[in-house]
Amino acid sequence: MDAVISKQDRHRGDGNHNVQKMRRISNVSWLASKRQVHKTLKNRVNGKIWKREEDDDDDEWSLPTRTKNSSKKVKLTPAFEFSKGIGIPKKRLNKRSSFVVVDLEGDSEDEVLEQAFVSFSCFKQAKIEARPKCHQCMKNERKIVVPCKKCKSKIYCVQCIKQWYPQMTEEEIAEQCPYCRRNCNCNACLHSSGLIKTSKRDITDSEKIQHLKYLIKSLLPFLEQICEEQTQEMQIEASIQGSSPEIAENFCNNDERVYCNHCATSVVDLHRSCPKCAYELCLSCCHEIREGSLSSRAEMKFRYVDRGSDYMHGGDPLPCDFENAEDQGEPTVVLWNANDDGSISCAPKEMGGCGDCVLELKRILPMGCISELKKKARDLVGFDTERADSMCNNSEAGREMLRSAASREGSKDNYLYCPAMNDIQEVEELFHFQKHWVKGEPVIVRDALEVTTHLSWEPMVMWRALCENVDPETRANMSEVKAIDCLASCEVEISTCQFFKGYTEGRRYENFWPEMLKLKDWPPSDKFEDLLPRHCDEFISALPFQEYSDPKAGILNLAVKFPPDLLKPDMGPKTYIAYGTTEELGRGDSVTKLHCDMSDAVNILTHTAEVALSEEQQTAIQQLKRKHLAQDGKERLEQDKLDHHSIEQLGDCSGSWKEMGVSKIIETEKHPSQISEQLELSHNQPRGATLPGLPSEGETDNMCGALWDIFRREDVSKLEEYLRKHSMEFRHTYCSPVKQVVHPIHDQCFYLTSEHKKKLKEEFGIEPWTFEQRVGEAVFIPAGCPHQVRNLKSCTKVAVDFVSPENVRECLRLTKEFRQLPKNHGAREDKLEIKKMIIYAIAEAIKDLEELIQ
């Protein structure tokens, strides 16, 4: 008979483990060192079993009493039994017993010890499973845990507290755990929605009526304009047919959008369609064809050439044939005219049509729907003498709610409205917001995250939440991300883990130049709320002025008025994660280049991480900056000489043009050592000084994350003129000079450094609002205001778009600008569908208003 007795340590009253000494006896076989059972006693002499006397308190060991026929089984304790032949316990040991018995007659010694190991493991696992589980990791083998005194049901292990809640102490968690605080970032909680209330203030019925009337009153002029366009087209159709026309419906599913084949603008109702090839044309294009002002919108053929990594860092370019924008020739002009009676034939084949049939007038909405809607809107608010902008009262905000952002001479808008989140919960502050918003001024709200549950916005927390709740195929796709290399302005593929490691530790090229990467619209989905529902709720709860900004229920947000079964524009929320550095590099900075959004937006900085640069890297950066400036001066000199040579070849060129060309060359003929003085400019620029009562920059540097520049709408024309004039001084894809400018702002290829902002003010007398965004601050950007952002640290921002009634006019203006861009331009598509949004917003507002009045 072979048998083994295993000893499981028991916890003493003082909490320490009492490890019994093992007395080794000759002729004993042990498991290999890697498979020894921890804290197990195996004592065997001549087939006899050593047993610890249960009633004795000392450590003496004695032979058990053998009974008759005991060769079959030795039973040491009645409190423990085994299933025959497998050595697995049927029930747990009693509190006094600590023996495990394995006795399989005929088994070899190694097999007996193996069975003992299995039995001990089962016993150990049973004890582990009896422990309460950590709510965060759902594991129970970790012995040091912190129970919550409030709910008395949740515990968190120390390892999880250190890893996922570094801002909280064990004492704080013991008083009130993250689950009770509603900021638990475990997998289950991160994928649960509805745990928190996203709305910060309940709106009364009287306030709702006021808001709805204001909305209808603001949108009514634009609805009348849409109705007038359709009425004119109906009259033209009537003159073509000679009678009142019957307009056929162009059936469109709810999950489909109808776009103009020529200008890519969304079609809201009336349009013309080819019965043969289904070519569709919007009313704006029809009007331009009849006036003879239709532009060809030829595709852009210009492409930047990769000149090599050494060139991007200030070295010589690789030999290649650079494709020049001027060498492409003039686009082929295709005539497309209307017929004498006003009818329009299908577009020529060169423009995507068939050129055979006359376009027929079609409709999408029910006949007379828009005119009926206009009549209802007039009946509800037409006799209201209150002006549409009268909601903005005239009281001034206190000086503690303003932030200095510009130093324009003779201007009254150098200060931006900048209240704290806790100060805007009353309806009076909404009036203050509207007063500044209707003027097209940005608004900054401080401490937006203070009113939330303080859920972690660390990128690794969000990534873990994504990976743990998706299918294996999606998880595999998320193992790599497509990031934008800010130096080359190109997409690169990188491991997700490596990207987030660089977020906190930084990355650099071989020459020590910082490598700046950024993720746009991450996670890769149109439904942020589906993948990260808990973070989505947290973000919405942090939004200030939710009457405008709430993407689900904002009463003054036109974007939420779409019918639930209709395909809606993607307004967010979206996450933007990017590296950053405090020093302005001048080349390869982590920036969002100058652009202008079609809609309003609010952007909240939720997380930052500072990456320190070593002295060696800082020295290398200064050397490379001088190299960059020398390369800039050399290329500008060569370009200006070419321009001067071209001017001299013009026989009718006036002397003033010649003098201007020579002066431009002289201006750029500077030694790189002279140009290097420009390196100091970026350190001397004002960055949103604050008024008394607000924290100074020196006190909040650790909280600053991004530098914003937002331009006024009235300065756009001068800004565009400056960019066209100095376009060759900027670099874009592969660090190549900007050679082609279609639209200075919509091309998104310019970032104005501190040097350029200084020149802009000297030459054109304009400057942007410039300020630093701190963690927890929400920045409201009005539609139509060009803006750019530079990350001073690694930043995580979350943004959502909305459409306010005050800025509908700007949305329509931008839609007209975008439709004039070339066909393959990145900003050309009408993603907002503002005309459709106006119609549905008024229809929904009228419906809600009628219900409230009744």
WOURTA-V820824 format. One record per residue. N is the residue number from 0. NEAR is the number of other ideal C-beta (glycine too) atoms within 8 Angstrom. D_LAST is the distance of its C-alpha to the last C-alpha in Angstrom with 1 decimal. Layout:
N/NEAR/D_LAST ; N/NEAR/D_LAST
This chain:
0/9/92.8 ; 1/12/90.7 ; 2/11/87.9 ; 3/12/85.9 ; 4/14/84.3 ; 5/14/81.3 ; 6/11/80.3 ; 7/12/76.6 ; 8/10/76.3 ; 9/6/74.6 ; 10/6/72.7 ; 11/8/74.6 ; 12/3/73.1 ; 13/4/73.2 ; 14/5/71.1 ; 15/6/74.0 ; 16/7/75.3 ; 17/7/78.7 ; 18/6/80.5 ; 19/10/83.6 ; 20/5/86.8 ; 21/7/88.1 ; 22/7/91.8 ; 23/5/93.0 ; 24/9/95.8 ; 25/4/98.0 ; 26/6/97.4 ; 27/10/93.6 ; 28/5/91.5 ; 29/7/88.3 ; 30/10/85.4 ; 31/6/85.3 ; 32/5/84.0 ; 33/4/80.7 ; 34/7/80.0 ; 35/9/81.1 ; 36/10/78.8 ; 37/4/77.8 ; 38/9/79.2 ; 39/11/80.9 ; 40/10/84.4 ; 41/12/86.7 ; 42/13/90.1 ; 43/13/92.6 ; 44/10/96.4 ; 45/4/98.4 ; 46/6/95.4 ; 47/9/94.6 ; 48/11/91.3 ; 49/14/90.9 ; 50/11/88.5 ; 51/12/87.2 ; 52/7/87.7 ; 53/7/84.3 ; 54/3/85.7 ; 55/7/87.6 ; 56/2/86.1 ; 57/4/88.7 ; 58/6/88.7 ; 59/6/91.8 ; 60/8/91.7 ; 61/7/93.8 ; 62/7/94.5 ; 63/9/92.6 ; 64/4/94.5 ; 65/6/95.3 ; 66/5/95.4 ; 67/3/97.0 ; 68/5/95.5 ; 69/8/93.4 ; 70/5/94.1 ; 71/6/91.2 ; 72/6/88.6 ; 73/11/88.6 ; 74/6/85.8 ; 75/9/85.2 ; 76/11/82.2 ; 77/4/80.7 ; 78/7/77.2 ; 79/13/77.0 ; 80/5/77.8 ; 81/12/77.6 ; 82/7/76.9 ; 83/4/80.2 ; 84/5/81.2 ; 85/7/78.1 ; 86/11/78.2 ; 87/9/74.5 ; 88/12/73.6 ; 89/6/72.0 ; 90/5/70.7 ; 91/6/70.5 ; 92/13/73.4 ; 93/8/73.5 ; 94/4/73.2 ; 95/6/77.0 ; 96/10/78.0 ; 97/9/78.0 ; 98/13/80.0 ; 99/13/79.2 ; 100/13/81.9 ; 101/13/82.7 ; 102/9/85.8 ; 103/11/86.4 ; 104/8/90.0 ; 105/3/91.5 ; 106/9/89.0 ; 107/6/90.3 ; 108/8/89.8 ; 109/8/87.3 ; 110/9/85.2 ; 111/14/85.3 ; 112/13/84.1 ; 113/9/81.4 ; 114/14/80.1 ; 115/16/80.2 ; 116/11/78.0 ; 117/10/75.5 ; 118/15/75.4 ; 119/13/75.0 ; 120/8/72.2 ; 121/10/70.3 ; 122/13/70.8 ; 123/9/69.7 ; 124/8/66.5 ; 125/9/65.7 ; 126/8/65.9 ; 127/9/63.7 ; 128/7/61.0 ; 129/5/60.9 ; 130/8/59.8 ; 131/6/56.2 ; 132/8/54.7 ; 133/13/53.5 ; 134/11/49.8 ; 135/12/50.3 ; 136/9/53.1 ; 137/7/53.0 ; 138/8/56.8 ; 139/9/58.8 ; 140/6/62.3 ; 141/11/61.8 ; 142/4/63.1 ; 143/5/61.7 ; 144/11/58.1 ; 145/12/55.7 ; 146/9/53.5 ; 147/17/50.2 ; 148/7/50.3 ; 149/8/46.5 ; 150/8/45.5 ; 151/6/49.2 ; 152/4/48.7 ; 153/10/48.9 ; 154/12/52.1 ; 155/16/53.0 ; 156/14/56.5 ; 157/11/58.3 ; 158/8/58.7 ; 159/12/55.0 ; 160/13/54.3 ; 161/7/56.8 ; 162/7/55.6 ; 163/9/51.8 ; 164/13/51.1 ; 165/6/53.8 ; 166/4/51.7 ; 167/8/51.5 ; 168/5/54.5 ; 169/8/55.4 ; 170/6/54.7 ; 171/8/51.1 ; 172/15/50.5 ; 173/10/52.2 ; 174/8/49.8 ; 175/9/46.7 ; 176/16/47.0 ; 177/12/45.2 ; 178/11/43.1 ; 179/10/41.9 ; 180/10/41.3 ; 181/9/39.2 ; 182/10/41.6 ; 183/11/43.8 ; 184/14/45.0 ; 185/10/46.6 ; 186/9/46.1 ; 187/6/43.6 ; 188/11/41.4 ; 189/14/41.5 ; 190/9/40.1 ; 191/9/37.3 ; 192/8/33.8 ; 193/5/31.1 ; 194/8/33.7 ; 195/10/32.2 ; 196/4/28.8 ; 197/9/28.4 ; 198/9/25.6 ; 199/6/27.0 ; 200/6/24.0 ; 201/4/20.6 ; 202/8/17.9 ; 203/6/15.4 ; 204/6/11.6 ; 205/6/12.7 ; 206/9/15.5 ; 207/12/13.5 ; 208/11/11.5 ; 209/9/15.0 ; 210/12/16.6 ; 211/13/14.5 ; 212/13/14.9 ; 213/12/18.5 ; 214/15/19.0 ; 215/15/17.8 ; 216/11/19.8 ; 217/10/22.8 ; 218/16/22.9 ; 219/13/22.3 ; 220/6/26.0 ; 221/11/27.2 ; 222/15/24.9 ; 223/9/26.4 ; 224/8/29.8 ; 225/13/29.4 ; 226/11/28.3 ; 227/8/31.3 ; 228/10/33.7 ; 229/12/32.6 ; 230/9/32.8 ; 231/8/36.4 ; 232/12/37.4 ; 233/12/36.1 ; 234/8/38.2 ; 235/9/41.2 ; 236/11/40.8 ; 237/11/40.6 ; 238/9/43.9 ; 239/10/45.5 ; 240/7/44.7 ; 241/5/45.1 ; 242/5/41.9 ; 243/4/38.2 ; 244/10/38.2 ; 245/4/36.8 ; 246/11/35.9 ; 247/7/36.6 ; 248/7/34.5 ; 249/11/36.1 ; 250/4/35.1 ; 251/8/34.3 ; 252/5/33.6 ; 253/7/30.8 ; 254/4/33.7 ; 255/7/35.4 ; 256/7/35.2 ; 257/10/36.7 ; 258/11/38.9 ; 259/15/41.0 ; 260/9/44.6 ; 261/12/46.0 ; 262/10/43.9 ; 263/10/42.0 ; 264/11/38.6 ; 265/11/35.6 ; 266/11/34.5 ; 267/10/30.8 ; 268/11/31.0 ; 269/11/33.7 ; 270/15/37.3 ; 271/11/40.7 ; 272/12/42.6 ; 273/14/46.2 ; 274/5/46.6 ; 275/8/49.9 ; 276/8/49.4 ; 277/6/45.6 ; 278/13/46.0 ; 279/15/42.6 ; 280/14/42.1 ; 281/12/39.1 ; 282/10/38.3 ; 283/11/39.7 ; 284/12/43.0 ; 285/13/43.1 ; 286/9/42.7 ; 287/11/45.5 ; 288/12/47.8 ; 289/9/47.6 ; 290/6/48.3 ; 291/7/51.2 ; 292/5/49.8 ; 293/9/49.1 ; 294/6/50.7 ; 295/8/52.7 ; 296/9/51.2 ; 297/8/54.5 ; 298/6/54.7 ; 299/9/56.2 ; 300/5/59.7 ; 301/9/60.7 ; 302/5/61.3 ; 303/9/62.6 ; 304/10/65.9 ; 305/7/66.7 ; 306/11/69.8 ; 307/9/70.4 ; 308/6/69.6 ; 309/8/72.4 ; 310/13/70.9 ; 311/13/67.5 ; 312/12/69.4 ; 313/9/71.4 ; 314/9/74.3 ; 315/4/75.6 ; 316/8/73.6 ; 317/8/74.8 ; 318/3/76.4 ; 319/7/73.9 ; 320/4/72.9 ; 321/5/69.9 ; 322/8/67.5 ; 323/7/66.9 ; 324/8/63.8 ; 325/4/66.0 ; 326/6/68.1 ; 327/7/65.3 ; 328/4/65.8 ; 329/4/63.2 ; 330/6/60.6 ; 331/6/61.2 ; 332/6/59.3 ; 333/8/57.8 ; 334/5/56.8 ; 335/8/53.5 ; 336/6/52.8 ; 337/8/50.4 ; 338/9/51.9 ; 339/3/52.5 ; 340/6/49.5 ; 341/10/47.1 ; 342/9/47.1 ; 343/12/48.0 ; 344/9/50.3 ; 345/13/49.9 ; 346/12/51.2 ; 347/9/55.0 ; 348/7/56.3 ; 349/5/57.1 ; 350/10/53.4 ; 351/7/52.3 ; 352/12/51.7 ; 353/11/53.9 ; 354/8/54.5 ; 355/6/54.8 ; 356/10/51.5 ; 357/8/49.1 ; 358/13/45.7 ; 359/9/42.9 ; 360/12/39.4 ; 361/13/36.9 ; 362/11/33.2 ; 363/12/31.2 ; 364/8/27.6 ; 365/4/26.6 ; 366/5/27.9 ; 367/6/25.9 ; 368/9/23.3 ; 369/13/23.8 ; 370/9/23.8 ; 371/8/20.5 ; 372/13/19.0 ; 373/12/20.6 ; 374/8/19.1 ; 375/9/15.5 ; 376/15/16.3 ; 377/9/18.0 ; 378/6/15.2 ; 379/11/12.9 ; 380/10/15.7 ; 381/7/18.6 ; 382/4/18.4 ; 383/7/18.1 ; 384/4/21.7 ; 385/7/21.6 ; 386/5/24.0 ; 387/8/23.2 ; 388/8/25.8 ; 389/6/24.8 ; 390/8/23.4 ; 391/9/27.1 ; 392/7/28.5 ; 393/5/32.1 ; 394/7/33.5 ; 395/4/36.3 ; 396/8/36.8 ; 397/6/39.8 ; 398/7/43.1 ; 399/7/43.0 ; 400/11/40.0 ; 401/12/42.0 ; 402/12/44.6 ; 403/11/47.3 ; 404/10/47.3 ; 405/11/49.3 ; 406/7/51.9 ; 407/9/51.3 ; 408/4/53.0 ; 409/3/51.0 ; 410/7/47.7 ; 411/3/44.8 ; 412/9/43.2 ; 413/9/46.0 ; 414/9/44.0 ; 415/13/41.1 ; 416/13/38.1 ; 417/11/39.1 ; 418/12/37.2 ; 419/9/37.7 ; 420/14/35.1 ; 421/8/34.9 ; 422/8/34.2 ; 423/13/31.1 ; 424/7/28.7 ; 425/5/27.2 ; 426/6/24.5 ; 427/8/27.2 ; 428/11/29.4 ; 429/10/26.7 ; 430/12/27.1 ; 431/13/30.9 ; 432/13/30.5 ; 433/12/28.6 ; 434/11/31.2 ; 435/11/33.9 ; 436/15/32.1 ; 437/9/31.2 ; 438/7/35.0 ; 439/11/35.9 ; 440/10/37.5 ; 441/11/37.9 ; 442/12/36.6 ; 443/14/38.5 ; 444/15/37.1 ; 445/11/39.8 ; 446/11/40.0 ; 447/15/37.1 ; 448/11/38.8 ; 449/8/39.3 ; 450/10/35.8 ; 451/12/36.4 ; 452/9/38.5 ; 453/8/41.5 ; 454/11/41.9 ; 455/9/45.1 ; 456/11/44.7 ; 457/8/48.4 ; 458/11/48.9 ; 459/7/51.2 ; 460/12/48.5 ; 461/13/46.1 ; 462/11/49.0 ; 463/9/49.9 ; 464/15/46.3 ; 465/12/46.4 ; 466/9/49.8 ; 467/7/49.3 ; 468/9/46.2 ; 469/9/47.0 ; 470/5/49.3 ; 471/5/53.0 ; 472/6/52.7 ; 473/8/49.9 ; 474/10/51.8 ; 475/7/54.9 ; 476/8/53.0 ; 477/14/51.8 ; 478/8/55.4 ; 479/9/55.7 ; 480/12/53.4 ; 481/7/53.6 ; 482/12/53.8 ; 483/12/54.4 ; 484/12/57.7 ; 485/12/57.0 ; 486/11/60.6 ; 487/10/60.8 ; 488/10/57.1 ; 489/8/57.5 ; 490/7/56.1 ; 491/9/58.4 ; 492/7/58.2 ; 493/10/58.8 ; 494/8/58.6 ; 495/11/55.4 ; 496/7/57.5 ; 497/8/59.7 ; 498/13/56.7 ; 499/11/55.3 ; 500/8/58.7 ; 501/12/59.1 ; 502/11/55.8 ; 503/9/57.4 ; 504/7/61.1 ; 505/9/61.1 ; 506/8/62.9 ; 507/8/65.5 ; 508/9/67.7 ; 509/3/71.5 ; 510/7/72.1 ; 511/10/69.8 ; 512/13/67.0 ; 513/14/63.6 ; 514/12/61.9 ; 515/15/58.2 ; 516/16/55.9 ; 517/13/52.1 ; 518/13/49.6 ; 519/6/46.6 ; 520/7/43.4 ; 521/10/44.8 ; 522/10/44.4 ; 523/7/45.0 ; 524/7/41.7 ; 525/3/38.4 ; 526/6/36.7 ; 527/13/37.6 ; 528/9/35.1 ; 529/6/36.9 ; 530/11/40.4 ; 531/12/39.6 ; 532/12/36.3 ; 533/15/37.2 ; 534/14/38.2 ; 535/12/35.1 ; 536/13/32.9 ; 537/12/35.3 ; 538/13/35.0 ; 539/13/31.2 ; 540/14/31.3 ; 541/13/33.7 ; 542/14/31.6 ; 543/12/30.9 ; 544/11/27.7 ; 545/14/25.8 ; 546/12/22.8 ; 547/13/25.3 ; 548/14/27.9 ; 549/14/26.4 ; 550/13/27.3 ; 551/7/24.8 ; 552/7/21.6 ; 553/14/22.1 ; 554/10/18.8 ; 555/11/21.1 ; 556/15/23.5 ; 557/15/23.4 ; 558/15/25.7 ; 559/10/23.3 ; 560/11/20.9 ; 561/9/23.2 ; 562/5/22.3 ; 563/4/24.0 ; 564/4/26.5 ; 565/8/27.6 ; 566/6/30.7 ; 567/7/29.9 ; 568/8/32.2 ; 569/6/34.1 ; 570/10/32.8 ; 571/9/34.6 ; 572/12/35.3 ; 573/10/39.0 ; 574/13/42.0 ; 575/15/44.9 ; 576/12/48.2 ; 577/12/51.2 ; 578/16/54.5 ; 579/15/55.3 ; 580/14/58.0 ; 581/5/58.0 ; 582/7/60.7 ; 583/8/59.8 ; 584/12/62.1 ; 585/8/61.6 ; 586/9/61.9 ; 587/11/60.1 ; 588/12/57.6 ; 589/12/54.6 ; 590/10/52.1 ; 591/6/49.0 ; 592/9/50.2 ; 593/12/48.6 ; 594/12/45.6 ; 595/12/42.1 ; 596/9/39.1 ; 597/11/36.6 ; 598/13/33.7 ; 599/14/33.1 ; 600/11/34.5 ; 601/14/35.0 ; 602/11/38.3 ; 603/16/39.3 ; 604/15/43.0 ; 605/11/43.2 ; 606/10/46.9 ; 607/11/50.3 ; 608/8/53.9 ; 609/7/56.8 ; 610/12/59.9 ; 611/4/63.0 ; 612/10/65.6 ; 613/6/69.3 ; 614/5/71.8 ; 615/7/73.4 ; 616/11/70.2 ; 617/9/69.4 ; 618/8/72.9 ; 619/11/72.4 ; 620/14/69.1 ; 621/9/70.7 ; 622/8/73.6 ; 623/13/71.3 ; 624/12/69.2 ; 625/11/72.4 ; 626/11/73.1 ; 627/12/69.7 ; 628/13/70.1 ; 629/11/73.6 ; 630/10/72.2 ; 631/10/69.4 ; 632/12/72.0 ; 633/8/74.3 ; 634/10/71.7 ; 635/11/70.3 ; 636/11/73.9 ; 637/8/74.6 ; 638/10/71.5 ; 639/12/72.1 ; 640/9/75.7 ; 641/8/74.4 ; 642/10/72.0 ; 643/13/74.9 ; 644/8/77.2 ; 645/8/74.7 ; 646/11/74.3 ; 647/9/78.1 ; 648/6/78.3 ; 649/8/76.2 ; 650/4/78.8 ; 651/4/76.5 ; 652/8/75.1 ; 653/6/75.2 ; 654/5/76.9 ; 655/6/73.7 ; 656/10/72.4 ; 657/12/75.6 ; 658/8/75.5 ; 659/8/72.0 ; 660/13/73.0 ; 661/9/76.0 ; 662/8/74.1 ; 663/11/71.6 ; 664/12/74.5 ; 665/7/76.1 ; 666/6/72.9 ; 667/10/72.7 ; 668/6/76.5 ; 669/7/76.2 ; 670/5/77.9 ; 671/10/75.7 ; 672/5/76.9 ; 673/7/75.5 ; 674/12/72.2 ; 675/10/72.0 ; 676/6/71.2 ; 677/8/67.6 ; 678/10/67.3 ; 679/7/66.7 ; 680/10/63.7 ; 681/12/61.2 ; 682/5/62.1 ; 683/6/61.7 ; 684/10/58.1 ; 685/6/55.4 ; 686/9/52.8 ; 687/11/49.8 ; 688/6/51.4 ; 689/9/49.2 ; 690/10/48.8 ; 691/4/50.0 ; 692/5/47.8 ; 693/9/47.3 ; 694/6/49.9 ; 695/7/52.7 ; 696/12/53.6 ; 697/5/56.7 ; 698/6/54.8 ; 699/10/52.3 ; 700/7/54.5 ; 701/5/54.2 ; 702/9/50.4 ; 703/12/50.4 ; 704/14/49.9 ; 705/14/49.0 ; 706/12/49.8 ; 707/13/47.1 ; 708/12/47.6 ; 709/10/44.5 ; 710/13/45.2 ; 711/11/43.2 ; 712/10/41.8 ; 713/4/43.9 ; 714/9/47.0 ; 715/13/46.6 ; 716/6/48.9 ; 717/10/51.7 ; 718/15/51.2 ; 719/11/51.6 ; 720/9/54.7 ; 721/12/56.3 ; 722/14/55.7 ; 723/9/57.3 ; 724/6/60.2 ; 725/10/60.9 ; 726/11/59.8 ; 727/10/63.3 ; 728/8/63.2 ; 729/12/60.5 ; 730/7/61.0 ; 731/10/58.8 ; 732/9/59.6 ; 733/12/63.0 ; 734/12/63.3 ; 735/11/64.2 ; 736/10/63.7 ; 737/12/60.7 ; 738/9/62.2 ; 739/7/59.3 ; 740/10/56.1 ; 741/9/53.4 ; 742/10/50.7 ; 743/12/51.7 ; 744/14/48.3 ; 745/13/47.0 ; 746/10/50.4 ; 747/10/50.0 ; 748/10/53.7 ; 749/13/54.1 ; 750/10/53.9 ; 751/9/55.0 ; 752/9/57.3 ; 753/10/58.1 ; 754/9/60.9 ; 755/10/58.7 ; 756/14/56.1 ; 757/10/58.9 ; 758/10/60.2 ; 759/13/56.8 ; 760/10/56.4 ; 761/5/60.1 ; 762/7/59.8 ; 763/9/56.3 ; 764/5/55.1 ; 765/12/52.0 ; 766/9/51.1 ; 767/11/48.2 ; 768/12/46.3 ; 769/14/48.5 ; 770/12/47.7 ; 771/12/48.4 ; 772/13/45.7 ; 773/11/46.3 ; 774/10/45.4 ; 775/12/41.8 ; 776/13/40.8 ; 777/13/37.8 ; 778/12/38.4 ; 779/15/35.6 ; 780/13/37.1 ; 781/13/35.2 ; 782/15/35.5 ; 783/12/38.5 ; 784/13/40.6 ; 785/11/43.9 ; 786/13/44.9 ; 787/13/47.6 ; 788/10/48.2 ; 789/12/51.5 ; 790/16/51.7 ; 791/12/54.0 ; 792/13/54.0 ; 793/14/53.1 ; 794/15/49.3 ; 795/14/46.4 ; 796/12/43.2 ; 797/14/39.8 ; 798/12/37.5 ; 799/14/34.1 ; 800/11/32.9 ; 801/16/29.4 ; 802/15/28.1 ; 803/13/26.6 ; 804/11/25.0 ; 805/9/27.8 ; 806/15/30.5 ; 807/15/29.3 ; 808/7/32.0 ; 809/12/34.7 ; 810/15/33.6 ; 811/11/34.0 ; 812/9/37.3 ; 813/12/38.6 ; 814/14/37.7 ; 815/9/39.8 ; 816/10/42.7 ; 817/13/42.6 ; 818/13/42.9 ; 819/8/46.1 ; 820/12/47.8 ; 821/10/50.5 ; 822/8/49.6 ; 823/6/50.9 ; 824/11/49.5 ; 825/4/47.6 ; 826/10/44.6 ; 827/11/44.1 ; 828/7/41.5 ; 829/12/37.9 ; 830/7/36.5 ; 831/11/33.3 ; 832/11/32.0 ; 833/13/30.1 ; 834/11/29.1 ; 835/9/27.6 ; 836/15/25.8 ; 837/14/24.3 ; 838/15/22.9 ; 839/12/21.4 ; 840/12/20.1 ; 841/15/18.2 ; 842/10/16.9 ; 843/9/15.7 ; 844/13/14.2 ; 845/13/12.2 ; 846/8/10.9 ; 847/10/10.1 ; 848/13/8.6 ; 849/9/6.2 ; 850/7/5.3 ; 851/10/5.5 ; 852/6/3.8 ; 853/4/0.0
